[in-house]
Amino acid sequence: MPHAALLPAPVPSLTTDERVRAAYSEGAGIYRIVPAGVALPRGVEELQALVRWAAETRTPLVPRGAGSGMPGGGVGRGVVVDLSPGFHWIAPDWSHRAVWVGASVTAADISDAARPFGLRLAPDPSSGAFATSGGLTATNAAGPRSVRCGSVRAWVDAVEIVEADGTARRVTRGAGRWERFVVSPDQRRLVDARFPKTRKNSSGYALDRYAESGDELDLLIGAEGTLALVTAVRWRLEPIPPDVAGASLGFGSLDALAQAVPFLIALNPSAVELLDRTFLELVRGDGLDLPAGIEGLLLVEFERDTRAAARGVVGDAVRRCTSPRRWIGEGWSGSGPCESSPVPHSRASLRHGARSRSWRTAVCRSSGWRNTSPAFARRPSAAACRSRCSATRATVMCT
């Protein structure tokens, strides 16, 4: 790979400025790798020119969205490619509950645009306020609602991509079976026999899904930009539910928390999220008043057709999780009294603390960190986060 000082400028979007490279050396994780350069293409043509130059010079490209990923996929020693300057557009098709968006449009942007039409994006990652559509697709992101709606893969109908040779094309779900990447019957049987049988797997390519469907889209989603760069996404949307209610359940140990999960899942929640002691200590520093002895907090959300039904199922969850009786036959075992009164939460107060977690953790890990991505620049202020976290006060303590 060429040294940063030797990189030519195949398109005006490529820079080797040290300050810019330093800004893109970190994401939301613990990694810090200074890239050889940073490219901010303003359109598909500039991106194609960049990709062709990279192929000719054998320069690695590192696709990057908002930089909100924790595993470090948005940092690297090659040229970081930030699509946020030129790929921010929305083309709705509300009558078909779908919307085309540019790669830098965030999950929050989509929900804001769809809300007046009674629609929303089903996947709801905690970083959705600044996580981009390209990044969500490349990582097969999920979030608390994955317990009901699965990961991003189930909600992407098509993508527009630029391939390794600079070719731009559209990939639509159901357009063909095993046409681009051929998989033999023996290989499909091997994948079926050896691939991990899990609810969600974002490690490596989704060979199990691809072997079953033959749909190229299943392989591209979650590929972390290694097969192509995503420039646009067609999302499938869902109606906003009539009523939502939830509660936060605090546990004295992670073992007790884990034992409660099967029972809660049996109540058909729309979202479940775990906040462990590390995060709870972080928000306690902001003045959040939690009962002593909490090792983990479960944020549980239920969507129902009526307010009575939503509140009723929250009551069932709270009563069962705080009961001293043991419910072995129903898949959950727990005992002990509550240390605070069970108070159901509204959806807003239930999720405020969790939504601010991703970027706040990154800031704490790396003081002085700056990200020049316009998407990430829209993150909430620290003061706003403290205000939001302090709203989540009602907690049920289960031991």
C-alpha positions in Angstrom: 0.0 0.0 0.0 1.4 3.5 -0.9 2.6 5.6 2.0 0.2 8.5 2.8 2.7 11.1 1.5 2.9 9.3 -1.9 -0.9 8.9 -2.4 -1.9 10.7 -5.6 -5.3 12.4 -5.9 -7.4 10.3 -8.4 -10.5 12.4 -7.5 -10.8 15.8 -5.7 -12.4 14.0 -2.7 -9.1 12.3 -1.5 -7.0 14.0 1.1 -3.9 13.1 3.1 -4.1 16.0 5.5 -2.8 14.9 8.9 -5.6 16.5 10.9 -8.3 14.8 8.8 -6.5 11.5 9.0 -6.3 11.8 12.7 -10.0 12.6 12.9 -10.8 9.3 11.1 -8.4 7.2 13.1 -11.1 6.3 15.7 -14.6 5.1 15.9 -16.8 4.3 18.8 -14.6 1.3 19.8 -11.2 1.1 21.4 -9.1 1.0 18.2 -7.0 3.8 16.9 -5.4 3.3 13.4 -4.3 6.4 11.4 -5.4 5.8 7.8 -3.2 6.6 4.7 -5.9 9.0 3.5 -9.5 10.0 3.7 -11.9 10.2 0.7 -15.3 12.0 0.7 -16.8 11.3 -2.7 -19.7 13.5 -3.6 -21.4 11.1 -5.9 -21.4 7.7 -7.6 -19.0 8.8 -10.4 -16.4 10.0 -7.9 -16.7 6.8 -5.9 -16.3 4.7 -9.0 -13.1 6.7 -10.0 -11.8 6.1 -6.4 -12.5 2.4 -6.5 -10.8 2.0 -9.9 -7.7 3.8 -8.7 -7.6 1.7 -5.6 -7.8 -1.5 -7.7 -4.9 -0.3 -9.9 -2.7 0.7 -7.0 -3.8 -2.1 -4.7 -4.8 0.4 -2.0 -7.3 -0.9 0.6 -10.5 1.0 1.0 -12.3 1.2 4.4 -16.0 2.1 4.0 -17.2 4.2 6.9 -20.6 5.4 8.0 -21.0 7.5 11.1 -18.2 5.8 12.9 -20.6 4.5 15.6 -19.5 0.8 15.3 -17.8 -0.7 18.3 -15.8 -3.6 16.6 -13.5 -1.3 14.6 -14.8 -2.0 11.1 -14.7 1.8 10.2 -11.0 2.2 10.9 -7.9 0.9 9.0 -4.6 1.7 7.4 -5.9 2.1 3.9 -8.1 5.0 2.6 -11.2 5.6 4.7 -14.2 6.3 2.5 -16.9 8.5 4.1 -20.0 8.7 1.9 -21.8 11.2 4.1 -21.2 14.3 1.9 -22.9 13.2 -1.3 -25.3 10.3 -0.5 -27.9 12.0 1.7 -31.3 11.9 -0.1 -34.7 10.3 0.5 -37.1 9.0 -2.2 -40.3 7.7 -0.4 -42.8 5.2 -1.7 -45.3 5.5 1.2 -48.1 3.7 -0.5 -45.9 0.6 -0.7 -44.5 1.1 2.8 -41.0 1.5 1.4 -38.3 4.2 0.9 -35.1 4.6 -1.1 -32.4 6.5 0.8 -28.8 7.4 0.2 -26.1 5.6 2.2 -25.6 8.4 4.7 -29.3 8.8 5.7 -29.7 7.8 9.3 -32.3 5.5 10.9 -33.6 8.5 12.7 -33.9 10.5 9.4 -36.0 7.6 8.0 -38.3 7.4 11.0 -38.8 11.1 11.1 -39.8 11.2 7.4 -42.1 8.2 7.7 -43.8 9.1 11.0 -46.4 11.5 9.5 -47.6 8.6 7.4 -47.9 6.2 10.3 -44.8 4.3 9.3 -41.4 3.5 10.8 -38.2 1.6 10.3 -38.5 -1.6 12.3 -34.9 -2.2 13.3 -34.1 0.2 16.2 -30.4 0.2 17.1 -29.4 2.3 20.1 -27.1 4.3 17.7 -30.0 5.0 15.3 -29.8 8.8 15.8 -26.5 8.8 13.9 -26.0 5.3 12.4 -26.2 5.5 8.6 -28.2 3.3 6.2 -25.0 2.2 4.6 -23.4 1.2 7.9 -26.6 -0.5 9.2 -26.7 -2.6 6.0 -23.0 -3.4 5.9 -23.0 -4.6 9.5 -26.5 -6.2 9.5 -27.3 -4.1 12.5 -30.0 -5.0 14.9 -31.0 -3.5 18.3 -33.5 -4.1 21.0 -36.4 -4.8 18.6 -34.5 -7.7 17.0 -36.3 -10.0 19.5 -39.5 -9.4 17.4 -38.4 -8.0 13.9 -35.0 -9.6 13.5 -32.0 -7.7 12.1 -31.6 -5.3 9.2 -31.4 -8.2 6.7 -35.1 -8.8 6.9 -36.0 -5.1 6.1 -33.7 -4.4 3.1 -35.5 -4.9 -0.3 -32.7 -3.7 -2.5 -29.3 -1.9 -2.5 -27.2 0.1 -5.0 -23.5 -0.8 -4.9 -20.2 -0.1 -6.4 -18.1 -3.2 -6.9 -14.4 -3.8 -6.7 -13.9 -3.0 -10.4 -15.9 0.3 -10.2 -19.1 -1.1 -11.7 -22.3 0.4 -10.3 -25.4 -1.7 -10.2 -28.6 -2.4 -8.3 -29.3 -5.7 -6.4 -32.9 -6.5 -5.7 -34.2 -9.2 -3.5 -35.5 -12.2 -5.4 -33.9 -11.2 -8.7 -31.9 -14.4 -9.0 -30.6 -17.6 -7.3 -26.8 -18.2 -6.9 -26.1 -16.3 -10.1 -23.3 -14.0 -8.9 -21.7 -16.3 -6.5 -22.1 -20.0 -7.4 -22.6 -22.5 -4.6 -22.7 -26.2 -5.4 -25.2 -28.6 -3.8 -22.4 -30.2 -1.9 -21.3 -26.8 -0.6 -24.9 -26.0 0.4 -25.1 -29.2 2.4 -21.8 -28.5 4.1 -23.0 -25.0 5.1 -26.3 -26.4 6.4 -24.5 -29.0 8.5 -21.7 -26.8 9.9 -22.9 -23.3 10.1 -23.9 -22.1 13.7 -27.6 -22.4 14.4 -28.2 -19.0 16.2 -30.9 -16.4 16.2 -28.5 -13.8 14.9 -25.0 -14.2 13.6 -22.9 -11.2 12.3 -19.6 -13.1 12.2 -18.4 -13.4 8.6 -20.6 -13.8 5.6 -24.2 -15.0 6.0 -23.5 -18.3 4.1 -26.4 -20.0 5.7 -28.9 -17.5 4.4 -27.3 -17.4 1.0 -27.1 -21.2 0.7 -30.8 -21.3 1.5 -32.1 -18.4 -0.6 -29.5 -18.0 -3.3 -30.2 -14.3 -3.0 -27.1 -12.1 -3.5 -28.7 -9.5 -1.2 -28.4 -11.9 1.7 -24.6 -12.1 1.1 -24.0 -8.4 0.7 -25.9 -7.4 3.9 -23.5 -7.9 6.7 -20.4 -8.2 4.5 -18.8 -5.0 6.1 -18.1 -3.5 2.6 -15.7 -6.3 1.6 -17.8 -7.4 -1.4 -19.0 -3.9 -2.5 -19.6 -0.4 -1.3 -23.3 0.4 -0.6 -24.4 3.7 -2.0 -28.2 3.4 -1.5 -30.7 1.3 0.3 -34.4 0.5 -0.2 -36.0 -0.1 3.2 -39.2 -1.8 3.9 -41.2 0.0 6.6 -43.9 -1.1 9.0 -47.0 0.6 10.6 -46.4 2.3 13.9 -48.2 0.3 16.6 -51.3 1.7 18.3 -49.9 1.6 21.8 -46.6 0.8 23.6 -45.7 0.3 27.3 -42.7 -1.0 29.1 -40.7 -1.3 32.3 -37.2 -1.5 33.5 -36.3 -4.6 35.6 -33.2 -4.5 37.9 -31.5 -7.7 39.0 -29.0 -8.5 41.7 -27.1 -10.8 39.5 -26.7 -11.6 35.8 -27.7 -15.2 36.5 -31.1 -14.1 37.9 -31.5 -11.7 34.9 -30.8 -14.5 32.4 -33.3 -16.8 34.1 -36.0 -14.2 33.7 -35.5 -13.8 30.0 -37.3 -16.9 28.8 -40.4 -15.9 30.7 -40.3 -12.3 29.3 -39.8 -13.7 25.8 -42.9 -15.8 26.2 -44.9 -12.6 26.7 -44.0 -11.5 23.1 -42.1 -8.3 23.8 -41.3 -5.9 21.0 -37.9 -4.9 22.5 -35.5 -6.2 25.1 -32.3 -4.6 26.0 -29.6 -5.4 28.7 -27.7 -2.6 30.5 -24.9 -4.1 32.5 -23.1 -2.8 35.5 -20.5 -1.0 33.4 -23.2 1.2 31.8 -25.1 1.6 35.0 -22.0 3.0 36.7 -21.6 5.4 33.8 -25.1 6.8 34.2 -24.9 6.9 38.0 -22.1 9.4 37.5 -24.7 11.6 35.8 -26.9 11.6 38.8 -29.2 8.7 37.9 -30.7 7.4 41.2 -30.8 3.5 41.1 -31.3 1.1 44.0 -28.1 -0.4 45.4 -27.0 -3.9 44.3 -28.2 -3.8 40.7 -25.9 -5.9 38.5 -28.0 -5.5 35.4 -31.1 -3.8 34.0 -33.5 -5.2 31.5 -35.5 -2.7 29.4 -38.6 -4.4 28.2 -41.1 -3.0 25.8 -44.5 -4.3 24.7 -46.5 -3.2 21.6 -50.2 -4.0 21.6 -53.4 -2.9 19.8 -54.8 -1.1 22.9 -53.5 0.8 25.9 -55.2 -1.7 28.2 -53.5 -4.7 26.6 -50.0 -3.0 26.6 -50.4 -1.9 30.3 -51.7 -5.4 31.2 -48.8 -7.3 29.8 -46.4 -4.9 31.6 -48.2 -5.7 34.8 -47.8 -9.4 34.1 -44.1 -9.0 33.6 -43.5 -7.0 36.7 -45.7 -9.2 39.0 -44.1 -12.4 37.8 -40.5 -11.1 37.9 -40.9 -9.7 41.4 -42.8 -12.7 42.9 -41.0 -14.8 45.5 -42.6 -17.9 43.9 -40.7 -20.1 41.5 -42.0 -20.6 38.0 -39.9 -23.6 36.9 -42.6 -25.0 34.7 -43.0 -21.8 32.7 -39.3 -21.5 31.9 -38.3 -19.0 34.6 -37.0 -19.4 38.1 -36.5 -16.4 40.4 -37.1 -15.5 44.1 -36.8 -12.7 46.5 -38.5 -9.4 47.3 -38.5 -6.1 45.4 -36.3 -3.3 46.8 -38.4 -0.6 45.0 -41.9 -0.2 43.8 -42.7 -1.6 40.3 -43.6 1.4 38.1 -44.2 0.8 34.4 -42.3 3.2 32.1 -43.5 5.1 29.0 -41.6 4.2 25.9 -39.8 7.5 25.9 -38.4 7.3 29.4 -37.6 3.5 29.0 -35.2 4.1 26.1 -33.5 7.5 26.7 -30.6 6.1 28.7 -29.9 3.2 26.3 -30.0 5.4 23.2 -27.3 7.7 24.5 -25.1 4.8 25.5 -23.2 4.2 22.2 -21.6 7.6 21.6 -21.2 8.4 25.3 -19.1 5.3 25.9 -16.9 6.2 22.9 -16.3 9.7 24.3 -15.4 8.3 27.7 -12.9 5.9 26.2 -11.2 8.5 24.2 -11.3 12.0 25.5 -11.0 14.7 22.9 -12.2 12.3 20.1 -13.6 14.1 17.1 -15.5 12.7 14.1 -15.9 14.9 11.1 -18.8 12.9 9.7 -21.9 15.1 9.3 -24.1 12.2 10.5 -22.2 11.9 13.7 -22.1 15.6 14.2 -25.8 15.4 14.9 -25.2 13.3 18.0 -26.8 14.7 21.2 -24.8 16.9 23.6 -23.5 15.5 26.9 -25.9 17.8 28.8 -28.8 16.5 26.7 -27.7 12.9 27.4 -27.6 13.5 31.2 -31.1 15.0 31.0 -32.4 12.0 29.1 -30.7 9.4 31.3 -32.0 11.0 34.4 -35.6 10.5 33.1 -35.3 6.7 33.5 -36.0 6.6 37.2 -38.6 3.9 37.8 -36.9 0.6 38.4 -38.0 -2.8 39.7 -35.3 -4.6 41.7 -35.4 -8.4 41.5 -33.0 -10.5 43.5 
